[in-house]
Structures are given as structure tokens and as C-alpha cells.
Amino acid sequence: MDKNESLEVFSWIAFKESSPINGFADLSRDFIEYCKGLPLALQNSLCCALSPSRC
């Protein structure tokens, strides 16, 4: 998965949109880089960040 595809997947999970909302593009790219663009890592890490009790 390339960086653009990873950003789109992340955005759908985090923002329910195809791209980051205003002001969150840099943070989104940092998160994707941290997860190495892996879809499952993006989903699980974001889930844990948004709802720690579900981890």
C-alpha cells in the first residue's frame, strides 16, 4: 500500500472521510509513518488511541 492509499484508509477510520480534516494532515501522515502504512496496524493503533478500553 502506498502512502496515499494509507492516508485514505486512515482518514476513513479516523474522520469518516476520504482525506484528513483541516489541521490534521501532518499528524495523520506521522501516524501512518509510525504504523509503516500497514492497514491492520493503522486500524488497531487508531482503535486503541480512540478507545483504550477496547484494546
PQR file of N, CA, C, O and H, with PARSE charges and radii, in Angstrom:
ATOM      1  N   MET A   1       0.855  -1.166   0.000 -0.4000 1.5000
ATOM      2  CA  MET A   1       0.000   0.000   0.000 -0.0000 2.0000
ATOM      3  C   MET A   1       0.903   1.233   0.000  0.5500 1.7000
ATOM      4  O   MET A   1       1.831   1.331   0.803 -0.5500 1.4000
ATOM      5  N   ASP A   2       0.629   2.161  -0.896 -0.4000 1.5000
ATOM      6  CA  ASP A   2       1.453   3.370  -0.921 -0.0000 2.0000
ATOM      7  C   ASP A   2       0.936   4.385   0.113  0.5500 1.7000
ATOM      8  O   ASP A   2      -0.090   4.164   0.756 -0.5500 1.4000
ATOM      9  H   ASP A   2      -0.124   2.082  -1.549  0.4000 1.0000
ATOM     10  N   LYS A   3       1.658   5.488   0.259 -0.4000 1.5000
ATOM     11  CA  LYS A   3       1.324   6.471   1.292 -0.0000 2.0000
ATOM     12  C   LYS A   3      -0.048   7.106   1.080  0.5500 1.7000
ATOM     13  O   LYS A   3      -0.764   7.379   2.044 -0.5500 1.4000
ATOM     14  H   LYS A   3       2.492   5.668  -0.263  0.4000 1.0000
ATOM     15  N   ASN A   4      -0.412   7.340  -0.171 -0.4000 1.5000
ATOM     16  CA  ASN A   4      -1.719   7.944  -0.443 -0.0000 2.0000
ATOM     17  C   ASN A   4      -2.856   7.002  -0.072  0.5500 1.7000
ATOM     18  O   ASN A   4      -3.866   7.430   0.486 -0.5500 1.4000
ATOM     19  H   ASN A   4       0.169   7.118  -0.954  0.4000 1.0000
ATOM     20  N   GLU A   5      -2.693   5.722  -0.382 -0.4000 1.5000
ATOM     21  CA  GLU A   5      -3.712   4.738  -0.018 -0.0000 2.0000
ATOM     22  C   GLU A   5      -3.802   4.599   1.503  0.5500 1.7000
ATOM     23  O   GLU A   5      -4.897   4.499   2.057 -0.5500 1.4000
ATOM     24  H   GLU A   5      -1.872   5.374  -0.836  0.4000 1.0000
ATOM     25  N   SER A   6      -2.663   4.595   2.163 -0.4000 1.5000
ATOM     26  CA  SER A   6      -2.643   4.514   3.621 -0.0000 2.0000
ATOM     27  C   SER A   6      -3.332   5.719   4.244  0.5500 1.7000
ATOM     28  O   SER A   6      -4.075   5.587   5.216 -0.5500 1.4000
ATOM     29  H   SER A   6      -1.774   4.677   1.712  0.4000 1.0000
ATOM     30  N   LEU A   7      -3.082   6.889   3.680 -0.4000 1.5000
ATOM     31  CA  LEU A   7      -3.718   8.105   4.186 -0.0000 2.0000
ATOM     32  C   LEU A   7      -5.234   8.024   4.014  0.5500 1.7000
ATOM     33  O   LEU A   7      -5.979   8.447   4.897 -0.5500 1.4000
ATOM     34  H   LEU A   7      -2.478   6.996   2.890  0.4000 1.0000
ATOM     35  N   GLU A   8      -5.687   7.494   2.901 -0.4000 1.5000
ATOM     36  CA  GLU A   8      -7.123   7.365   2.682 -0.0000 2.0000
ATOM     37  C   GLU A   8      -7.749   6.373   3.670  0.5500 1.7000
ATOM     38  O   GLU A   8      -8.805   6.651   4.239 -0.5500 1.4000
ATOM     39  H   GLU A   8      -5.081   7.151   2.183  0.4000 1.0000
ATOM     40  N   VAL A   9      -7.106   5.225   3.876 -0.4000 1.5000
ATOM     41  CA  VAL A   9      -7.613   4.240   4.844 -0.0000 2.0000
ATOM     42  C   VAL A   9      -7.669   4.862   6.236  0.5500 1.7000
ATOM     43  O   VAL A   9      -8.681   4.764   6.930 -0.5500 1.4000
ATOM     44  H   VAL A   9      -6.248   4.999   3.414  0.4000 1.0000
ATOM     45  N   PHE A  10      -6.582   5.497   6.633 -0.4000 1.5000
ATOM     46  CA  PHE A  10      -6.539   6.155   7.941 -0.0000 2.0000
ATOM     47  C   PHE A  10      -7.659   7.189   8.072  0.5500 1.7000
ATOM     48  O   PHE A  10      -8.334   7.253   9.100 -0.5500 1.4000
ATOM     49  H   PHE A  10      -5.759   5.577   6.069  0.4000 1.0000
ATOM     50  N   SER A  11      -7.846   7.979   7.049 -0.4000 1.5000
ATOM     51  CA  SER A  11      -8.854   9.042   7.093 -0.0000 2.0000
ATOM     52  C   SER A  11     -10.262   8.480   7.218  0.5500 1.7000
ATOM     53  O   SER A  11     -11.091   9.036   7.939 -0.5500 1.4000
ATOM     54  H   SER A  11      -7.298   7.927   6.214  0.4000 1.0000
ATOM     55  N   TRP A  12     -10.537   7.389   6.524 -0.4000 1.5000
ATOM     56  CA  TRP A  12     -11.864   6.775   6.636 -0.0000 2.0000
ATOM     57  C   TRP A  12     -12.097   6.275   8.054  0.5500 1.7000
ATOM     58  O   TRP A  12     -13.198   6.413   8.587 -0.5500 1.4000
ATOM     59  H   TRP A  12      -9.863   6.938   5.939  0.4000 1.0000
ATOM     60  N   ILE A  13     -11.078   5.699   8.666 -0.4000 1.5000
ATOM     61  CA  ILE A  13     -11.222   5.186  10.031 -0.0000 2.0000
ATOM     62  C   ILE A  13     -11.329   6.335  11.033  0.5500 1.7000
ATOM     63  O   ILE A  13     -12.204   6.327  11.899 -0.5500 1.4000
ATOM     64  H   ILE A  13     -10.184   5.587   8.233  0.4000 1.0000
ATOM     65  N   ALA A  14     -10.448   7.312  10.915 -0.4000 1.5000
ATOM     66  CA  ALA A  14     -10.363   8.383  11.903 -0.0000 2.0000
ATOM     67  C   ALA A  14     -11.426   9.465  11.725  0.5500 1.7000
ATOM     68  O   ALA A  14     -11.995   9.945  12.706 -0.5500 1.4000
ATOM     69  H   ALA A  14      -9.738   7.318  10.212  0.4000 1.0000
ATOM     70  N   PHE A  15     -11.693   9.845  10.487 -0.4000 1.5000
ATOM     71  CA  PHE A  15     -12.534  11.020  10.235 -0.0000 2.0000
ATOM     72  C   PHE A  15     -13.828  10.713   9.479  0.5500 1.7000
ATOM     73  O   PHE A  15     -14.671  11.591   9.295 -0.5500 1.4000
ATOM     74  H   PHE A  15     -11.231   9.456   9.691  0.4000 1.0000
ATOM     75  N   LYS A  16     -13.975   9.463   9.046 -0.4000 1.5000
ATOM     76  CA  LYS A  16     -15.148   9.074   8.239 -0.0000 2.0000
ATOM     77  C   LYS A  16     -15.232   9.878   6.945  0.5500 1.7000
ATOM     78  O   LYS A  16     -16.314  10.145   6.424 -0.5500 1.4000
ATOM     79  H   LYS A  16     -13.290   8.750   9.196  0.4000 1.0000
ATOM     80  N   GLU A  17     -14.061  10.252   6.445 -0.4000 1.5000
ATOM     81  CA  GLU A  17     -13.922  10.973   5.180 -0.0000 2.0000
ATOM     82  C   GLU A  17     -12.718  10.409   4.436  0.5500 1.7000
ATOM     83  O   GLU A  17     -11.902   9.697   5.021 -0.5500 1.4000
ATOM     84  H   GLU A  17     -13.181  10.034   6.869  0.4000 1.0000
ATOM     85  N   SER A  18     -12.607  10.723   3.154 -0.4000 1.5000
ATOM     86  CA  SER A  18     -11.517  10.162   2.351 -0.0000 2.0000
ATOM     87  C   SER A  18     -10.183  10.872   2.528  0.5500 1.7000
ATOM     88  O   SER A  18      -9.159  10.398   2.035 -0.5500 1.4000
ATOM     89  H   SER A  18     -13.270  11.302   2.679  0.4000 1.0000
ATOM     90  N   SER A  19     -10.183  12.003   3.228 -0.4000 1.5000
ATOM     91  CA  SER A  19      -8.931  12.721   3.494 -0.0000 2.0000
ATOM     92  C   SER A  19      -9.014  13.353   4.879  0.5500 1.7000
ATOM     93  O   SER A  19     -10.108  13.539   5.412 -0.5500 1.4000
ATOM     94  H   SER A  19     -11.015  12.388   3.628  0.4000 1.0000
ATOM     95  N   PRO A  20      -7.863  13.686   5.465 -0.5600 1.5000
ATOM     96  CA  PRO A  20      -7.864  14.261   6.820  0.2800 2.0000
ATOM     97  C   PRO A  20      -8.620  15.586   6.879  0.5500 1.7000
ATOM     98  O   PRO A  20      -8.625  16.363   5.924 -0.5500 1.4000
ATOM     99  N   ILE A  21      -9.249  15.820   8.011 -0.4000 1.5000
ATOM    100  CA  ILE A  21      -9.928  17.106   8.178 -0.0000 2.0000
ATOM    101  C   ILE A  21      -8.877  18.198   8.364  0.5500 1.7000
ATOM    102  O   ILE A  21      -7.722  17.921   8.686 -0.5500 1.4000
ATOM    103  H   ILE A  21      -9.245  15.189   8.787  0.4000 1.0000
ATOM    104  N   ASN A  22      -9.293  19.415   8.158 -0.4000 1.5000
ATOM    105  CA  ASN A  22      -8.402  20.573   8.244 -0.0000 2.0000
ATOM    106  C   ASN A  22      -7.583  20.561   9.528  0.5500 1.7000
ATOM    107  O   ASN A  22      -8.128  20.392  10.619 -0.5500 1.4000
ATOM    108  H   ASN A  22     -10.232  19.640   7.897  0.4000 1.0000
ATOM    109  N   GLY A  23      -6.285  20.740   9.394 -0.4000 1.5000
ATOM    110  CA  GLY A  23      -5.408  20.837  10.532 -0.0000 2.0000
ATOM    111  C   GLY A  23      -4.843  19.507  11.024  0.5500 1.7000
ATOM    112  O   GLY A  23      -4.027  19.496  11.947 -0.5500 1.4000
ATOM    113  H   GLY A  23      -5.842  20.878   8.508  0.4000 1.0000
ATOM    114  N   PHE A  24      -5.257  18.382  10.429 -0.4000 1.5000
ATOM    115  CA  PHE A  24      -4.801  17.076  10.890 -0.0000 2.0000
ATOM    116  C   PHE A  24      -3.985  16.313   9.858  0.5500 1.7000
ATOM    117  O   PHE A  24      -3.673  15.141  10.067 -0.5500 1.4000
ATOM    118  H   PHE A  24      -5.920  18.391   9.680  0.4000 1.0000
ATOM    119  N   ALA A  25      -3.637  16.949   8.759 -0.4000 1.5000
ATOM    120  CA  ALA A  25      -2.895  16.260   7.696 -0.0000 2.0000
ATOM    121  C   ALA A  25      -1.512  15.822   8.166  0.5500 1.7000
ATOM    122  O   ALA A  25      -1.124  14.675   7.943 -0.5500 1.4000
ATOM    123  H   ALA A  25      -3.891  17.901   8.589  0.4000 1.0000
ATOM    124  N   ASP A  26      -0.767  16.707   8.807 -0.4000 1.5000
ATOM    125  CA  ASP A  26       0.588  16.364   9.263 -0.0000 2.0000
ATOM    126  C   ASP A  26       0.550  15.270  10.325  0.5500 1.7000
ATOM    127  O   ASP A  26       1.341  14.328  10.271 -0.5500 1.4000
ATOM    128  H   ASP A  26      -1.083  17.639   8.988  0.4000 1.0000
ATOM    129  N   LEU A  27      -0.356  15.385  11.283 -0.4000 1.5000
ATOM    130  CA  LEU A  27      -0.485  14.376  12.325 -0.0000 2.0000
ATOM    131  C   LEU A  27      -0.880  13.029  11.722  0.5500 1.7000
ATOM    132  O   LEU A  27      -0.389  11.986  12.153 -0.5500 1.4000
ATOM    133  H   LEU A  27      -0.999  16.149  11.326  0.4000 1.0000
ATOM    134  N   SER A  28      -1.759  13.049  10.734 -0.4000 1.5000
ATOM    135  CA  SER A  28      -2.175  11.823  10.057 -0.0000 2.0000
ATOM    136  C   SER A  28      -0.993  11.166   9.358  0.5500 1.7000
ATOM    137  O   SER A  28      -0.818   9.951   9.447 -0.5500 1.4000
ATOM    138  H   SER A  28      -2.159  13.896  10.384  0.4000 1.0000
ATOM    139  N   ARG A  29      -0.187  11.952   8.668 -0.4000 1.5000
ATOM    140  CA  ARG A  29       0.993  11.403   7.988 -0.0000 2.0000
ATOM    141  C   ARG A  29       1.992  10.822   8.993  0.5500 1.7000
ATOM    142  O   ARG A  29       2.603   9.786   8.731 -0.5500 1.4000
ATOM    143  H   ARG A  29      -0.330  12.939   8.595  0.4000 1.0000
ATOM    144  N   ASP A  30       2.159  11.482  10.136 -0.4000 1.5000
ATOM    145  CA  ASP A  30       3.055  10.968  11.179 -0.0000 2.0000
ATOM    146  C   ASP A  30       2.554   9.622  11.709  0.5500 1.7000
ATOM    147  O   ASP A  30       3.340   8.701  11.929 -0.5500 1.4000
ATOM    148  H   ASP A  30       1.663  12.323  10.350  0.4000 1.0000
ATOM    149  N   PHE A  31       1.264   9.523  11.907 -0.4000 1.5000
ATOM    150  CA  PHE A  31       0.675   8.280  12.404 -0.0000 2.0000
ATOM    151  C   PHE A  31       0.864   7.153  11.392  0.5500 1.7000
ATOM    152  O   PHE A  31       1.180   6.024  11.766 -0.5500 1.4000
ATOM    153  H   PHE A  31       0.625  10.271  11.728  0.4000 1.0000
ATOM    154  N   ILE A  32       0.673   7.459  10.122 -0.4000 1.5000
ATOM    155  CA  ILE A  32       0.856   6.466   9.058 -0.0000 2.0000
ATOM    156  C   ILE A  32       2.309   6.009   8.999  0.5500 1.7000
ATOM    157  O   ILE A  32       2.587   4.821   8.837 -0.5500 1.4000
ATOM    158  H   ILE A  32       0.416   8.377   9.817  0.4000 1.0000
ATOM    159  N   GLU A  33       3.221   6.945   9.128 -0.4000 1.5000
ATOM    160  CA  GLU A  33       4.639   6.589   9.117 -0.0000 2.0000
ATOM    161  C   GLU A  33       4.985   5.704  10.315  0.5500 1.7000
ATOM    162  O   GLU A  33       5.743   4.743  10.182 -0.5500 1.4000
ATOM    163  H   GLU A  33       2.995   7.910   9.259  0.4000 1.0000
ATOM    164  N   TYR A  34       4.433   6.026  11.475 -0.4000 1.5000
ATOM    165  CA  TYR A  34       4.656   5.231  12.679 -0.0000 2.0000
ATOM    166  C   TYR A  34       4.181   3.782  12.472  0.5500 1.7000
ATOM    167  O   TYR A  34       4.833   2.840  12.922 -0.5500 1.4000
ATOM    168  H   TYR A  34       3.817   6.806  11.584  0.4000 1.0000
ATOM    169  N   CYS A  35       3.050   3.617  11.794 -0.4000 1.5000
ATOM    170  CA  CYS A  35       2.473   2.287  11.542 -0.0000 2.0000
ATOM    171  C   CYS A  35       3.035   1.641  10.275  0.5500 1.7000
ATOM    172  O   CYS A  35       2.628   0.544   9.892 -0.5500 1.4000
ATOM    173  H   CYS A  35       2.520   4.383  11.429  0.4000 1.0000
ATOM    174  N   LYS A  36       3.960   2.325   9.639 -0.4000 1.5000
ATOM    175  CA  LYS A  36       4.589   1.843   8.396 -0.0000 2.0000
ATOM    176  C   LYS A  36       3.569   1.584   7.278  0.5500 1.7000
ATOM    177  O   LYS A  36       3.815   0.787   6.373 -0.5500 1.4000
ATOM    178  H   LYS A  36       4.291   3.216   9.950  0.4000 1.0000
ATOM    179  N   GLY A  37       2.421   2.271   7.355 -0.4000 1.5000
ATOM    180  CA  GLY A  37       1.413   2.176   6.309 -0.0000 2.0000
ATOM    181  C   GLY A  37       0.642   0.872   6.278  0.5500 1.7000
ATOM    182  O   GLY A  37      -0.144   0.643   5.358 -0.5500 1.4000
ATOM    183  H   GLY A  37       2.221   2.918   8.091  0.4000 1.0000
ATOM    184  N   LEU A  38       0.851   0.007   7.269 -0.4000 1.5000
ATOM    185  CA  LEU A  38       0.176  -1.293   7.277 -0.0000 2.0000
ATOM    186  C   LEU A  38      -1.282  -1.122   7.716  0.5500 1.7000
ATOM    187  O   LEU A  38      -1.547  -0.567   8.782 -0.5500 1.4000
ATOM    188  H   LEU A  38       1.490   0.192   8.016  0.4000 1.0000
ATOM    189  N   PRO A  39      -2.228  -1.597   6.894 -0.5600 1.5000
ATOM    190  CA  PRO A  39      -3.647  -1.369   7.176  0.2800 2.0000
ATOM    191  C   PRO A  39      -4.091  -1.873   8.552  0.5500 1.7000
ATOM    192  O   PRO A  39      -4.790  -1.155   9.267 -0.5500 1.4000
ATOM    193  N   LEU A  40      -3.704  -3.076   8.929 -0.4000 1.5000
ATOM    194  CA  LEU A  40      -4.122  -3.612  10.214 -0.0000 2.0000
ATOM    195  C   LEU A  40      -3.501  -2.827  11.364  0.5500 1.7000
ATOM    196  O   LEU A  40      -4.156  -2.596  12.380 -0.5500 1.4000
ATOM    197  H   LEU A  40      -3.136  -3.659   8.348  0.4000 1.0000
ATOM    198  N   ALA A  41      -2.260  -2.419  11.215 -0.4000 1.5000
ATOM    199  CA  ALA A  41      -1.606  -1.608  12.246 -0.0000 2.0000
ATOM    200  C   ALA A  41      -2.298  -0.248  12.372  0.5500 1.7000
ATOM    201  O   ALA A  41      -2.475   0.257  13.480 -0.5500 1.4000
ATOM    202  H   ALA A  41      -1.728  -2.606  10.389  0.4000 1.0000
ATOM    203  N   LEU A  42      -2.685   0.339  11.249 -0.4000 1.5000
ATOM    204  CA  LEU A  42      -3.400   1.612  11.285 -0.0000 2.0000
ATOM    205  C   LEU A  42      -4.713   1.465  12.043  0.5500 1.7000
ATOM    206  O   LEU A  42      -5.033   2.270  12.918 -0.5500 1.4000
ATOM    207  H   LEU A  42      -2.540  -0.072  10.349  0.4000 1.0000
ATOM    208  N   GLN A  43      -5.457   0.442  11.701 -0.4000 1.5000
ATOM    209  CA  GLN A  43      -6.776   0.232  12.307 -0.0000 2.0000
ATOM    210  C   GLN A  43      -6.652  -0.061  13.801  0.5500 1.7000
ATOM    211  O   GLN A  43      -7.346   0.550  14.614 -0.5500 1.4000
ATOM    212  H   GLN A  43      -5.198  -0.212  10.991  0.4000 1.0000
ATOM    213  N   ASN A  44      -5.776  -0.989  14.161 -0.4000 1.5000
ATOM    214  CA  ASN A  44      -5.644  -1.360  15.570 -0.0000 2.0000
ATOM    215  C   ASN A  44      -5.071  -0.231  16.418  0.5500 1.7000
ATOM    216  O   ASN A  44      -5.550   0.015  17.525 -0.5500 1.4000
ATOM    217  H   ASN A  44      -5.213  -1.485  13.500  0.4000 1.0000
ATOM    218  N   SER A  45      -4.061   0.448  15.918 -0.4000 1.5000
ATOM    219  CA  SER A  45      -3.463   1.541  16.677 -0.0000 2.0000
ATOM    220  C   SER A  45      -4.454   2.681  16.869  0.5500 1.7000
ATOM    221  O   SER A  45      -4.534   3.265  17.950 -0.5500 1.4000
ATOM    222  H   SER A  45      -3.671   0.247  15.019  0.4000 1.0000
ATOM    223  N   LEU A  46      -5.188   2.988  15.847 -0.4000 1.5000
ATOM    224  CA  LEU A  46      -6.165   4.066  15.946 -0.0000 2.0000
ATOM    225  C   LEU A  46      -7.296   3.672  16.885  0.5500 1.7000
ATOM    226  O   LEU A  46      -7.775   4.492  17.668 -0.5500 1.4000
ATOM    227  H   LEU A  46      -5.123   2.514  14.969  0.4000 1.0000
ATOM    228  N   CYS A  47      -7.714   2.438  16.805 -0.4000 1.5000
ATOM    229  CA  CYS A  47      -8.765   1.955  17.719 -0.0000 2.0000
ATOM    230  C   CYS A  47      -8.315   2.101  19.163  0.5500 1.7000
ATOM    231  O   CYS A  47      -9.077   2.564  20.012 -0.5500 1.4000
ATOM    232  H   CYS A  47      -7.325   1.772  16.169  0.4000 1.0000
ATOM    233  N   CYS A  48      -7.087   1.711  19.440 -0.4000 1.5000
ATOM    234  CA  CYS A  48      -6.552   1.814  20.803 -0.0000 2.0000
ATOM    235  C   CYS A  48      -6.415   3.277  21.234  0.5500 1.7000
ATOM    236  O   CYS A  48      -6.633   3.606  22.400 -0.5500 1.4000
ATOM    237  H   CYS A  48      -6.468   1.335  18.750  0.4000 1.0000
ATOM    238  N   ALA A  49      -6.063   4.130  20.316 -0.4000 1.5000
ATOM    239  CA  ALA A  49      -5.909   5.552  20.651 -0.0000 2.0000
ATOM    240  C   ALA A  49      -7.251   6.197  20.945  0.5500 1.7000
ATOM    241  O   ALA A  49      -7.360   7.045  21.831 -0.5500 1.4000
ATOM    242  H   ALA A  49      -5.885   3.863  19.369  0.4000 1.0000
ATOM    243  N   LEU A  50      -8.281   5.791  20.196 -0.4000 1.5000
ATOM    244  CA  LEU A  50      -9.594   6.403  20.369 -0.0000 2.0000
ATOM    245  C   LEU A  50     -10.411   5.777  21.494  0.5500 1.7000
ATOM    246  O   LEU A  50     -11.244   6.437  22.115 -0.5500 1.4000
ATOM    247  H   LEU A  50      -8.194   5.102  19.477  0.4000 1.0000
ATOM    248  N   SER A  51     -10.162   4.498  21.746 -0.4000 1.5000
ATOM    249  CA  SER A  51     -10.943   3.793  22.755 -0.0000 2.0000
ATOM    250  C   SER A  51     -10.054   2.774  23.484  0.5500 1.7000
ATOM    251  O   SER A  51     -10.130   1.579  23.195 -0.5500 1.4000
ATOM    252  H   SER A  51      -9.485   3.961  21.241  0.4000 1.0000
ATOM    253  N   PRO A  52      -9.220   3.226  24.416 -0.5600 1.5000
ATOM    254  CA  PRO A  52      -8.257   2.330  25.083  0.2800 2.0000
ATOM    255  C   PRO A  52      -8.909   1.133  25.776  0.5500 1.7000
ATOM    256  O   PRO A  52      -8.271   0.089  25.909 -0.5500 1.4000
ATOM    257  N   SER A  53     -10.130   1.253  26.208 -0.4000 1.5000
ATOM    258  CA  SER A  53     -10.777   0.133  26.896 -0.0000 2.0000
ATOM    259  C   SER A  53     -11.057  -1.038  25.965  0.5500 1.7000
ATOM    260  O   SER A  53     -11.295  -2.149  26.439 -0.5500 1.4000
ATOM    261  H   SER A  53     -10.649   2.101  26.099  0.4000 1.0000
ATOM    262  N   ARG A  54     -11.035  -0.820  24.657 -0.4000 1.5000
ATOM    263  CA  ARG A  54     -11.286  -1.878  23.682 -0.0000 2.0000
ATOM    264  C   ARG A  54     -10.020  -2.630  23.282  0.5500 1.7000
ATOM    265  O   ARG A  54     -10.105  -3.611  22.542 -0.5500 1.4000
ATOM    266  H   ARG A  54     -10.841   0.083  24.272  0.4000 1.0000
ATOM    267  N   CYS A  55      -8.856  -2.202  23.747 -0.4000 1.5000
ATOM    268  CA  CYS A  55      -7.587  -2.848  23.373 -0.0000 2.0000
ATOM    269  C   CYS A  55      -7.313  -4.047  24.240  0.5500 1.7000
ATOM    270  O   CYS A  55      -6.291  -4.712  24.068 -0.5500 1.4000
ATOM    271  H   CYS A  55      -8.786  -1.405  24.348  0.4000 1.0000
TER
END
